[in-house]
Amino acid sequence: MVVSPEQLIDRAEALVLDKKYAEATSICRQVLQDCPENIEAVFLMATIYYNQKQYHESAALFRNAQDLAPQIGFLSMNRALALQEAGAEEEALEAFNQALQLDGASAGIYYNRGTLFFRLQRLDEARDDLEHALAVDPEHVGAWINLSAVCLAQDDAVGALHSCHHALRHAPGNSALTANLATAYSKLFRFEESFGCYERLVQLIEPCEKAEVLGRMANCLSDLWKVDEAIACFDHAIEISTDMHQKSALASTRLFVLHYSPQWSSSAIAAEHRRWGITYFGVSPQRTFSNSREPDRPMRVAYLSPDLRIHAVVFFLQPVLAAHDPSQVSIYLYSDVKKPDAVTRQLKDQHAVQWRDCSGLDDDAVVQQLHDDQIDLLVDLAGHTAGNRLPLFARRSAPVQISWIGYPNSTGLQQMDYRISDGWADPPGLTEQLHTEALLRMPDSFLCYRPGMDFPEPAAPPCQQNGYITFGSFSNFLKVTPAMLELWAHILAAVPGSRLVFRARGLTESRFQTTIAPIFLHHGVDPERITVLGHARSVVENLLDYGKIDIALDTFPYHGTTTTCEALCMGVPVITLAGDAHVSRVGVSLLNSVGMPELIAETPEQYQRLAVGLAGDSSRLLALRSGLRELLLASPLTDNVRFARHLEQIYRQVWQRWCCGETQ
């Protein structure tokens, strides 16, 4: 019996559905041998190659099909998809353009081209295409999902929220949408709703995906001021993860969160850091370097950070970069910034540095770049904060490795040689046992700060107009423990009519009433005396809000850093409580550096007495308001040239040790 080409194609299609590609290919070749222009056979062969991930061959066959039927747009689209998977993105875009010329009303073509634009991080074009797709087909779930992801990448959380809600009407159990919705709520500081999404997401995903989602849930719990629950959630995520790299990353974030919990002592946190380093990275590998051991030559110093953007780290790095002596150091900035901004461009263009963008590179490539640049000293500016590259330091990637600003504790790595501090933040004999690194103490503060050119002038003390004292704190609210609120309540109770202002992004009225108000009511303080400010939209907006505060109250045990500098710059005195670890002694360093040790308390009772005493001294408050910025600017804390010389001397000392074959 003679079998027609159509019957053969039908049989081949059935075989493709059963993934019997070899038999299907044999039939297609049989058809093409008799009829080389049979487009169905060409199309099916191209599809088979695509399914087998032979994308170049697939694209070539789809091109043959296009030649046979140039008026059919979806053939160009399929060729574009094959080219995209083959890594030929520009050719793929040309093929998508051809497809749209033939079928400009196809939601699928717009969706797929938009997806490619998203992959290429051409976000505006991606968004435009995905919106076109949805204009044609409002129920295109894939387009809604990708549009929500594009919106998140553009920091348009409202747009992402809108997209997710539209899509969930058609796909209520879609895990990708639920994850994007959780992220959108989090970016809008709607943490309760974000956490609810994560709870649903855990039920939707495969077991192998749960560790990552639990890590996000833990961060959300932390934002909800449920720090100990967050730590337990991290523990669960680490326990169920089967990937050592993921375990290490989750455990690293957990270490950072430990600082927000009043249940963990300094020694316990230090032990956890050491355990992390040993568990995931062991002891230092033996490595040889070809760097010339000339102790007095200019040193090649690389600063590695994911935060070379609008970020607190830059406030302390930029002044030092501007003052480094090029005869002593050649500076390399290894930028791991995922979303560069105006500050990134300033750092790249305004300083005599060698710029290395390593945001898209894996650790192997970065290590190779460090080797090619012959870096002598590699300085980490992230610690266990988001986006860190500590695994790179664990590989011993430079002759001398140093931890500096960016994280208030030891890295826990045996491979990190030194940590830069000072005698106030880490007094000799007090904190050495809390570090795996040897401490290098600067003669003044370990920080260097310079106010921005756009900083507004200090306002008059608000007590002059209000008739009452306003205390305040603009630190991250996660640093405000219940014990700290208790102490602040004591202060407000002791200063009649006084008020308290603090920032707490995403703090809802219901959460305020259930978690914060009772603490103050217990001490006879009406919660109406407390004002909660949300997230400041800019540095200048935050600075202007210091005009609402007479006296700043530092947090404990996790001190403020940038907030303390900004308060002093705006004429607002800061009361701090000294602790037994670096994280609770940063305020000690800053206040000593500007010549105000009288604002440092050694006990909670003294902290209260200092705050109450200063509140009753209106003439001193007025004098501080008008003179603190000048005091700050005249102090070693803002003398970037002095700081850079001291830092270079420390770099020279440790470099000479290495040249002589010494370690710590």
N, C-alpha and C positions, 0 to 999 in steps of 0.2 A: 504494500500500500504506500502510495506517495504521500509524504508528510509535507505540508505547506510551510513556508517560512514563518507564517503567523503562528502555526502550531508549535514549531520549534522554539520560537521566542517565548510563547506561553510556558513551555516546559522549562526553558532556561530561567524565566522569572520565578517559577515555583522553586527551582533549585537554589536560587539566590536567597529566597525567603528562608530556606533550610540551611543557609550558609555553606552550601556545597559549591564553592566557587570554581573549583577546577572543572567539574562537569559542565557547569553553566558556561564557562569560558570556551570549552571545547565546542559546545553547540553554537555559540555566537560566531566562532571562527568558521564553522561549517556553513552558516548562513552567509557570512561575508565573502566566503570563497566563491559562492554562486552569485551573490548580489552585493558587490562592494559598497553600493550606495544605500543599503538598508539602514535607515537612520535608527530604527528601534534596536538593531543589533549593536550599532556603534554606541548608542546611549547606554545600553545595558552593560557593555564591556567597560565603558568609562565608570559606571556606577560600581562595578565589581572591583576595579582597581582602587576606587576611592574607599570602598569598604575594607580593602586590604591594606590601606594606608600607603598605597603606591601613588602618591599625589601627582608627581610629575607626569607619569603615564596617563593618569586620569585626566589631567588638564589637557594633554595633547589630544586625547580622544574626544573630549567635549568640544575642543576646537574643530575637529573633523565634523562633528555633528552640527556645529554652527555653520560650517561651510555648506553642509547639505541642506540646512533649513535656516538661513540667515534671518528670517523674520520672527523666530521664536525666542523671546527674551529670556526664558528661564534656562536655556542652554548656556547663555553667557553668564547667568548667575551661578550655575553649577560649576562652570569653568573657574569663575572667580573664587568660589569656595575651595576648589582643589588647589588653586594657586596660593590662596591664603594659607592653607595647611602646609604647602610646600615651602613657605617662607618667602614667597615672591609677592610681598604686599603691594608694591606699586603696580605690578601687572594685574594683580587682583582688583585694585581700584579701577584700573582702565576697563577691565571686564565688567565690573559692576556698572560703570558709566554707560557702557554699550547696552547693557541689559535695560537700564532706565530709559535710554533713548527709544528702545523698542516697546517697553511696557512701563510707562511712567506712573501707572496707577497700581503697581504691585506693592502691597505692604511687605511681602517677603523680601523683595530686593532692597527696599529702604532699610528694613530691619537688619539684614545681613551686612549691608555696607556700613550702617551705623555701628554695628557690633565690631567691625574691623576698625573703624575710626576710633572706637573706644579702646581697642587693643593697642592702637598706635598712640594713645593718649592725646588724640586730636578731639578734645572734649566738646568744643562748640559744634563741630561738624557732626560728631556722634549724636549729640542731643537733637540737632536739627533733623537728622535722618530718622531717628526713632520717633520724634513727634510727627513727621510725615507719615511714617508707617501707621501710627495710631489714628491719624486723621482718616486714613483709608480703612483701617480695621480697628475700631476702638476696643475690641475684645482680644487683641493680640497679646497674650500673656507674656510671651518672651520679650516683646518690645517694652512692656510695662516694667518687667524685672530689670532689663538693662538700662532703661531710662532712670529708674530709681538709683541704680549703681552709679550712673553718670552724674546724677545730681549730688550724690554723696561725695564723689570725687571733686566736684566743683564747690564743695562746702555749702551746697544749697539743701539744707536738711528739710526745709519746708516743702520744696519741690519733690524731694525723695518721699516724704510722708504722703503727699498727694498721689504720687505714682503708686506707692504700695497699697494705699487704700482702694484705689481703682482696680488694681490687679487682683487683690484678695477677694473681690466680689466674684471673680471668675475662677480663682484658684485658691480657695481658703486654706488649703493644707500644703501650700507650696513652701518648702523650707527656705529657698533662696530669698523669697519675698519676706518671709518672717524674720530672717536674719537682717535684711536691709532695713526693715521697719524698726527692729531693735536698735540698730545703729543710728537711725534718724532720730528716734526718741532720745537717745543718749546725747547726741549732738545738740539737741534742744533743751538739755538738762531736765528732761521728763523721765527721771530715773525709775520711778515706780512702773510706768508703762513699758519702759525698756526691759525691766526685769520680767514683767509678765510675758513679753514676747520670747525671752530666752527660756522661760519655763515651758512655753508651748513648743519652742524649737527643739528642745531636748527630746520631746516625744516624737518628733517628726523625722529625725535624722538617724543614720546608721550608727551602730555602736562605735565604729572606728572614728567617727567625727565628734563624739561627745566630749572628748578631753578639751578640744579647742573651744567649744561652746561653753563648757564649764569655766574655762579661764575667763571668757568674756563675762559670764555671770558673776564671777568673783569680783571683777573690776566694778561691775554695776552695784554689787552689794557694798563695796567700799564707798562708792559715791553716795549710797543711801545711809552712810554713817554706821554701817553694820560691819565693822572691820573684822571682828573675830569670826563672824559667819563667812566673810570673804576668805579669810585664811583657811578655814575648814573646807571651803569650796575649792580653793587651790590644791589643798592636800588630796581631795578626791580626784581632781583632774590629773594630778601627777601620778596618782596610784593607778588609774585606769589607762593612762597613755602607754602605748607600746613603742613609741619612737623616742630615742634618747635625746635627740635635738629638741624635740617638743617638750620633753620633761625638763630639760635644762632651762628652756625659755620660760616655762611656767614657774619653775622654782625661782628663777631670777626675779620675776615680777613679784612673787610672793615675798621675797626678801625686802623689797622696797616697801610693800604694804605693812610689814611687821613694825615699821617705825611709827605707824599711826595707832598701834594698839597699846593701851596702858598695861596690858597683861604681860608684856614681854620686857624683861630687864635688858640693860645694855650688854651684859655678859652672855645672856641667852641669845640675843640677836647676833652677837659676834660669833658664837658657836655655830649658829645656823649658816652664816656666811662661810666659815671654814668648811663646814660639812658640804655645802654646795660645791665649793672649789675642788675638794678631794673627790667627791662622788662623781662629778661629771668630767673633770679634767686632770685629776691626779697630780703628779709631781712634774716639775719643769723638764721638758725634753732637752736633750743636749743638742745645741745647734752651733754651728760655726758661721761667722760673718766675715765678709771680705772688707769691711770698713777699715780704713787706714787708722792704725793706733797712734795718732799724733795728738798728744794731750792738749796742745795749745792752738790747734787749727780751728777755724770757724766750724761750729757744730751744725749739723742738719737736723732740725727739730720739726717733727710733724705733730700737729694737733688734729685728733680724729674725733668727729662729733656728728650726731644726727640733728643737732640743734643750731646749726649756723643759719639762723633765720630770726624772725621776731620771737625771741625766747630769752629767759633770764640769763642763760649761760653767756650770751653775747654781750650783755651789759658789763660783764666782768672780763671778758676776753678782749673785746675791741680796744679798750684803752692800752692793754699790754701790747697788742699787735702794733699799735701806732708808735710805741716807744722802744721796741726791740732794736738793738744795735746790730746792723747788718755786718759789721766787722767781727761780731762774736757769734751770731747765729744766722743761718739761712732758714727761713720759715716756710713750711709746707702746710697748707690746710687741706686735710682729707675730709671732704664734705660728703656726709651720708644723708643729705636732706632729700626727702621724697618729694616735697612741694616747695621749690625755691620761691623766695619772695624778694621784696625790695632790699631787705637787710642782707640776704644772701648775695645779691648783686653788688652791694656796697662792699662787703667783705672781699669779694673777688676782685673788685676794680680799684679800691681805694688804698690798699696796703701792698707793700712790696713783698708779696708772697707768691709762692708757686701753688696754683690751685689744682686740686685733684678731685674730680667728681667720682665718687665710688658708690653712689646710690644704687646703681644697677649692676654692681659687680659682686660676685661671691667672694668668700674669704680667700680662696686660692688666688684669684686675680688681684685682690688688694695686697696680699703678701708679696706677690710678684712685683707690683708697683712700688711697694716699700723697698724691696730689694733693688729694683732698677734705680730708684732715687737715692740709694745708699743712706737711708735714714739712720741717724745715730741714736736719737732719743724719740720715742713714740709716746705721746701724752694723751691719755684717755680723758674725755670731758663728759662722760655719760654714766659711768658706773652701772647700776642695775636699773636705770631709767629706760623708758621706751626707746626702741630702736638701737640699743647698745650693740657693740661688737666685741664683747668680752671674750667669746670663743676665739677670736683672732689673737687677742693678747695671750690666751692660754697656749697658743702654738709657738710662743716666743718669737714674735715677728720682727723684733728689733733688738739691738744689743742692750739698750737700756729702756725699760718700760715704766711709766710713771702715771699715777692717778692724781688728778687735780679736781678742779671745780666740777659741779654737775651732780654730785651724789654725796650725801653726808656721812659716808661710812666706808669701811674697807671693802674692796671688791671680793675678798675671800680667796683670791687666786694666789697660789704659791709663785706663779710666773710673773706677777706684777711686783717689780722691784721696790718701788718707792711710792709714798703718798705725800703730797705737799700740804702742809698745815702751818700752824704757828704755835707759840707757847701759851696763848690764851685758849685757843680751841682744843689743843691737846697738850696740856701741861706735862712736862717731863715727869715720868713715874706714875702718871694717872691712866693713860689710855694705850700704851704700847701693846699691852696684852690683848687688846681688842682688834688688832690689825694683823694681817698677814704680810703687809708691806712694812718696810722700814720708814719711819716718819722723817721727813725733811721739813724743818721748821723755819719759816720766814722770820726775819727780825721784827717785822710789824705784822699786820694782818695777812692771812693767806689770800685775801681778796683785794682786788683793785676795782674801784667804782668811779664812774664819771657820769654826772647828770647829762641828759640830752639837751641839745640846743633849743628844743621846743618845750622844755619844762616850764610850766607857768610859775609865776612868783607866788610865794606863800601868802595865804589869806590871813586876815586877822583871826585871833583865837575866837572860836564861836561862842565861848562862854561870855564874852563881852556883850554880845547881842542877846544871847539866850537867857542869861541869868542863871545858868546851871552848867555843870561840867559834863562833857561828853567823852567817855572812853571809847576806844575802838580797836579793831583788828581787821586788817585786810589780807591776812594770811589765808592760804588754802584751808577751808573749813575742816578738812580731814585732820588737820593738826590740832583742832580744838577738841580735847577729850572731855568727858563728863567731869573729871576732876578739875579741869581748867575752868569749865563753866561754874562749878561750885565756888572756886576762888574768885571769879569775876562777880558772882552773886554777892559774896561777902563784901567786896569792894563797893558795889552799888549800895548795899545796905548801910555801909559806913559813911557814905557821902550822900546826904539827903538831896533828893531831886535829881541826882545824876542820871545820865542815860548811857546806853551802850549801843554802838553801831558795829556790825560786822558783815562781812560778805559770806554768802552761802548760796552758791549757784544751785538752782533746782530745788531749794528747800520749800516745800509746799506748806500752806497754812496748817493742814491737818498734821503733818509731821512735826512742825514747830510746836503745836499744842500738845502733842503726845510725848515728845522726846526732850524738848528744851524748856518750855514754859514751866513744867513742874519743878525743875531744879531751882528756878528763881522764886517761884511761889513758896517753896519750902523755906526759903530764907527771907520771906516777907517782901520780896521785890515784885512789883506788878509787871507782868510781861509787856504791858503797854510802854514801858520805859526802854524797850529794846526795838531797834530798827534793823531789819535784815535787808541788805542790798544784794542785788543779783550780780551777774557777771558783767564786768566793765567791758565796754566795746573797744576801748583803746587804752594805751598807756596814759595819755593825757586825761581822759575821762577819769581814770583811777586816781591820778594825781590830784585833780580838782576836788575829788571827794574827801581828800585829807582836810579840806576846809571845813568839814563837818565834825572834825575830831580835835579835842584839846590834848588828850594823852593817849598814846598807843600802848596796848598791852600785848607783849610778845607771847607766843604760844609755848607750851612745854608738854612733853620733853622734846618735841620737834620744833626747833626755833625757826623763825622767819629769817630770810636772807635779803632778797630783793626788797621785800616789804619794809624791813627795818631801814635799809638805805634810803628808800623813797620817803618814808616818814620823816627821817632826819632832814632830808633835802627840802621837804615842805614845811620845816619848822616845828614838827611834832615830836616831842620827846618820847622815848620808848623805854618802858620798864621791862626788864628781862630777868629770868630765873635761871641761875647756873645749875648745870647738872654734871654727870660723871662721864659723859661721852661727847664726842665731837658734835653730834646732832643736837645736843642740848647745851652747846657752848659757843655756837656761832654768834649769838647776840653778845656774848662776853667779848669775843674778838672784835666785833664791830664797835661796840661802845668804848672799849679801851683804846681802840685805834683813833677814835675821834676825841678822846680826852674826857669821856663822861662815865668813869667807873662808878660814880655815885648812884647811877640808875640800875646797877646790877645787884640783884638779891641772891642770897645764898640759901634762903628757906622760903616756903610759901608765905609764912607770917611776915617776913621782911618784905617780900614782894607786895603784900597788901599794904604794909605801912608806907612803903615808898609811893605807891599809887595814891593813897589817901592823903599823905603829906603834900605831894605835888599838887593835888587837886585843891588844897587849901591855900596855895601860894600863888595868887593871881599875878603878882608882879613878876615872879620868876617865869611863869608861863608866857607872859607878854615878852619878856627879854629873850627867852628861848625861841619864841616864834620869829622874832626879827633877826636873831643871831645864829641860829643853828646851821643854816645853809653855809654861811661864811666859815663857821667852825669846821664843818664837813670839808669844804673846799680847801681849807688850810691844813688839813690833816694828812698823815701818811696814806690814809685810805684812798684818797683821790690823786695822790702824787704818782702818776703812771710811770714817769721816768725813773724815779727812785725805786718803784716796785720792779720795773723791768731789769734794772741793774742787779738788784738782789736775786731775782729769779735766774738771771743769766749766770750769776756766781754759783748758785746751787746747781744749775745744769753743768757748769764747768767742773765742779767738784765730783759729781757722780760720773761724768764722762772720763775724767782723769782716773777714777777708780777702775773703770772698765778697761781703760788703756793699759793699766798696770796689772790687769788680770784679777782684780778684786771684784767681789760681788757687793752685797750690802755691807 
